[in-house]
Amino acid sequence: MTDPLFLATAVEAVLRAGDIQRARLGGDLDIRKKGRIDLVTEVDVAVERMFREMVAERFPAHQVVAEELGGVEAVRSRHCWVFDPLDGTTNYAHGLPLFCTSLALEIDGRAEVAAVYDVTRRELFTATRGGGAFLNGAPLAVTAADRLIDALLVTGFSYKVHDDADELVALFAAFLRTAQAVRRLGSAALDLCYVAAGRFDGFWEQNLRPWDMSAGALIVEEAGGRVTGIDGAPFHTRHGHVLACGPALHQLMLDVIASCRAGRP
């Protein structure tokens, strides 16, 4: 059984992050570019510093892998906190209220605790492995949709979109032709949580980082969903891609992806 202190810490951390985000939303921000279209704000950095200090004080033997102050590094500890201080930074920088904080605790390489907080909607998504997934304390369950034509799907485009546009747009178009509708919100963590909550029926994305999906993937799994790579292989946060959906849609979505990659209509 996972130590309850781990979930309590995860919840406290994402709620504190939300307070920092709310205080600065819509104000003057120091916004910089890490890449051509990849933004970072002072809020991203402030939230990550807060969390790193929390872990250093409470769990000095634990490792933190996070987006802004270190990035992906070799995991040296059994306990590794995977943290995105502000998932949806571009939305946040433009004043668009679609962003969150995402946090997972991986133990021996597998997520065991997850918390994702959307401060603008006061929505706290949590999960522990084997203990279920919850939204503000209420149990979550994925949808039972079993036909793509009835499915509302969601995807995202990474910061490499300018390099991979043809491939990404081709797959987007393939799902447009087969699903009821496709959306793009700009926050992979929220996309995954919305699949867990039954708001979306399925999600796929490529070129992701561990902090984009570690927490959300566990929340989907604990809500009864299927989570794999987009090639159907077992999911791993370091592989950089994910397919998450209700069980009945999983093979159907894999078939669309395989047909698109093979150049079939």
C-alpha positions in Angstrom: 0.0 0.0 0.0 1.3 3.4 -0.9 2.1 5.7 2.0 -0.8 8.2 2.4 1.7 10.9 3.0 2.7 10.7 -0.6 -0.8 11.5 -1.9 -1.2 14.2 0.8 2.0 15.8 -0.4 1.0 15.6 -4.0 -2.3 17.3 -3.3 -0.8 20.0 -1.2 1.8 20.7 -3.9 -0.6 21.1 -6.8 -3.0 23.2 -4.7 -0.1 25.5 -3.7 0.9 25.7 -7.3 -2.7 26.7 -8.2 -2.5 29.6 -5.7 0.6 30.9 -7.4 -0.9 30.6 -10.9 -4.1 32.3 -9.9 -2.3 35.2 -8.4 -0.5 36.0 -11.6 -3.0 35.0 -14.2 -3.8 38.0 -16.5 -1.0 40.1 -15.1 2.3 41.3 -16.5 4.5 38.2 -16.9 8.1 37.7 -17.7 7.8 35.4 -20.7 10.8 33.8 -22.4 11.3 31.3 -25.2 13.0 28.0 -24.7 12.6 27.2 -28.4 10.9 28.6 -31.4 7.4 28.4 -29.9 8.2 26.9 -26.5 7.4 29.4 -23.8 8.4 29.6 -20.1 7.1 32.2 -17.6 8.2 33.3 -14.2 5.2 31.3 -12.8 6.5 28.0 -14.2 9.8 28.6 -12.5 8.3 29.9 -9.2 6.0 26.8 -8.9 8.8 24.4 -9.6 11.1 26.0 -7.0 8.4 25.8 -4.5 7.9 22.1 -5.1 11.6 21.2 -5.2 12.0 22.9 -1.8 9.0 20.9 -0.4 10.5 17.6 -1.5 14.0 18.4 -0.3 12.6 19.2 3.1 10.2 16.2 3.4 11.8 13.5 1.4 15.5 14.3 0.9 16.3 11.0 -0.6 13.7 11.4 -3.3 14.4 12.7 -6.8 12.5 15.4 -8.8 12.2 15.3 -12.5 10.5 18.5 -13.7 10.2 20.7 -16.8 12.1 23.9 -16.0 15.0 23.4 -13.6 16.7 20.2 -14.8 14.5 18.5 -17.3 14.8 14.7 -18.0 17.7 13.1 -16.2 18.7 9.5 -15.3 16.5 8.3 -12.4 18.8 7.6 -9.4 16.2 7.1 -6.7 13.5 4.5 -6.1 11.2 7.5 -5.5 10.9 10.0 -8.4 8.5 12.9 -8.4 7.6 13.8 -12.0 6.3 17.4 -12.1 4.9 19.8 -14.6 4.6 23.2 -12.7 2.4 24.6 -15.4 1.0 22.4 -18.2 -0.5 24.6 -20.8 2.1 27.5 -20.5 1.2 28.9 -23.9 -2.5 29.1 -22.9 -1.6 30.7 -19.5 0.7 33.3 -21.2 -2.2 34.3 -23.4 -4.7 34.4 -20.6 -6.6 31.3 -21.8 -7.9 29.4 -18.7 -6.9 25.9 -19.9 -3.9 24.9 -17.8 -3.0 22.9 -14.8 -0.3 21.5 -12.5 0.5 17.8 -13.0 2.4 15.6 -10.5 3.1 11.9 -10.2 5.3 9.9 -7.8 7.0 7.1 -9.6 8.3 4.3 -7.5 10.7 1.9 -9.2 9.8 3.4 -12.5 6.0 3.1 -12.2 3.6 5.9 -11.3 1.9 5.1 -8.0 0.4 8.5 -7.0 -1.0 11.2 -9.2 -2.5 14.7 -8.7 -3.6 17.2 -11.3 -5.1 20.5 -10.4 -7.0 23.0 -12.6 -7.2 26.1 -10.5 -9.6 28.0 -12.8 -12.3 25.3 -12.3 -11.3 24.2 -8.9 -10.9 20.6 -10.2 -8.6 18.3 -8.4 -8.0 14.9 -10.1 -6.2 12.3 -8.0 -5.3 8.6 -8.2 -3.3 5.9 -6.4 -2.4 2.7 -8.1 -5.1 0.1 -7.1 -7.1 2.8 -5.3 -9.1 4.3 -8.0 -9.3 7.8 -9.6 -11.3 10.8 -8.3 -12.4 14.3 -9.2 -12.8 16.4 -6.0 -13.4 13.2 -4.1 -15.9 11.6 -6.5 -15.0 8.4 -8.4 -14.1 8.7 -12.1 -14.9 6.3 -14.9 -14.1 6.3 -18.6 -16.8 6.1 -21.1 -18.2 2.9 -22.6 -18.2 4.3 -26.2 -17.5 1.5 -28.6 -17.8 3.3 -32.0 -15.5 6.0 -33.3 -18.4 7.8 -35.0 -19.8 8.3 -31.5 -16.5 9.4 -29.9 -15.3 12.8 -29.0 -11.5 12.6 -29.2 -8.7 15.0 -28.2 -5.1 15.4 -29.2 -2.2 17.8 -29.0 0.7 19.1 -31.1 4.1 19.3 -29.5 6.6 22.1 -29.8 8.1 20.2 -32.7 4.9 20.7 -34.7 6.7 22.9 -37.3 9.0 20.0 -38.1 6.4 17.2 -37.9 3.3 19.1 -39.3 2.6 16.8 -42.2 2.6 13.6 -40.1 0.6 15.2 -37.3 -2.0 16.8 -39.6 -2.4 13.5 -41.5 -3.3 11.6 -38.3 -5.5 14.4 -37.2 -7.4 14.2 -40.5 -7.7 10.5 -40.2 -9.5 10.8 -36.9 -11.6 13.7 -38.2 -12.9 11.3 -40.9 -13.7 8.5 -38.4 -14.7 10.2 -35.1 -17.7 12.3 -34.1 -15.3 15.2 -33.5 -11.7 16.0 -32.5 -10.5 18.8 -30.1 -7.2 20.3 -29.1 -6.9 22.0 -25.7 -3.2 22.6 -25.3 -2.7 20.6 -22.0 -1.9 16.9 -22.3 -2.5 16.4 -18.5 -6.0 17.9 -18.7 -6.7 15.9 -21.9 -5.9 12.7 -20.0 -7.9 13.7 -17.0 -10.9 14.5 -19.2 -10.6 11.0 -20.7 -10.7 9.6 -17.2 -13.7 11.8 -16.4 -15.6 10.6 -19.5 -15.6 14.1 -21.1 -13.4 12.8 -23.9 -13.6 9.2 -25.2 -10.0 9.0 -26.3 -6.7 10.9 -26.6 -3.5 10.4 -28.5 -0.3 12.5 -28.8 3.3 12.2 -29.8 6.5 13.9 -28.7 5.5 14.3 -25.1 7.8 14.4 -22.0 7.4 12.4 -18.8 5.8 15.3 -16.9 3.1 15.7 -19.5 1.6 12.3 -19.0 2.8 10.4 -16.0 0.1 11.6 -13.7 -2.7 11.7 -16.2 -1.9 8.2 -17.5 -2.3 6.7 -14.0 -5.6 8.6 -13.5 -6.9 7.1 -16.8 -5.8 3.6 -15.8 -7.5 3.9 -12.4 -10.7 5.2 -14.1 -10.8 1.9 -16.0 -9.2 3.1 -19.3 -6.6 1.6 -21.5 -3.2 3.4 -21.8 -0.5 2.3 -24.2 1.8 3.8 -26.7 0.3 4.9 -30.0 1.8 1.7 -31.5 0.0 -0.4 -28.9 3.1 -1.2 -27.0 3.1 -1.0 -23.2 3.0 2.6 -22.0 6.1 4.2 -20.6 6.5 7.8 -19.8 10.0 7.9 -21.4 8.8 6.6 -24.8 7.2 10.0 -25.6 3.8 9.0 -26.9 0.5 7.9 -25.5 -2.9 6.5 -26.5 -5.5 6.6 -23.8 -9.2 5.7 -24.2 -12.1 3.6 -23.0 -11.3 -0.1 -23.5 -13.8 -0.6 -26.4 -12.1 2.1 -28.5 -8.5 1.0 -28.0 -8.1 -1.3 -31.0 -10.3 0.9 -33.2 -8.0 3.9 -32.5 -4.9 1.7 -33.1 -6.3 0.7 -36.4 -6.7 4.3 -37.6 -3.2 5.1 -36.5 -1.7 2.0 -38.3 -3.7 2.8 -41.5 -2.5 6.4 -41.5 1.1 5.4 -41.0 0.8 2.9 -43.8 -0.5 5.5 -46.1 -4.0 3.9 -46.4 -7.1 6.2 -46.4 
